[in-house]
Amino acid sequence: MQLSMILTYLGRPSPYLGKERYHDYLSSEVWRRKRARVIERDGFQCTQCRNTESLQVHHLTYRYIGRERLCDLVTLCDACHKRVHAEM
């Protein structure tokens, strides 16, 4: 499924619709704070393999980009994050 097709919020386009805007969001201070909270919540480790290096925050759904709740996010290491996306 294309990213632009899934970046919606209750039928309205997300302000981060499209790949370029999404990457802008990931560079924002809002995202950095949210990312830090999720990593702290998850004990500074990957929720799948417990690795503590190369941590990333994965969106469980892209429906609420820019408005996501913390429960829509999970900490994964780089390897687990790549595996999850390969399985999508």
Beta strands, then each sheet from edge to edge (+ up, - down):
strand 1: 8-9
strand 2: 12-13
strand 3: 55-59
strand 4: 73-77
sheet 1: 1+ 2-
sheet 2: 3+ 4-
end
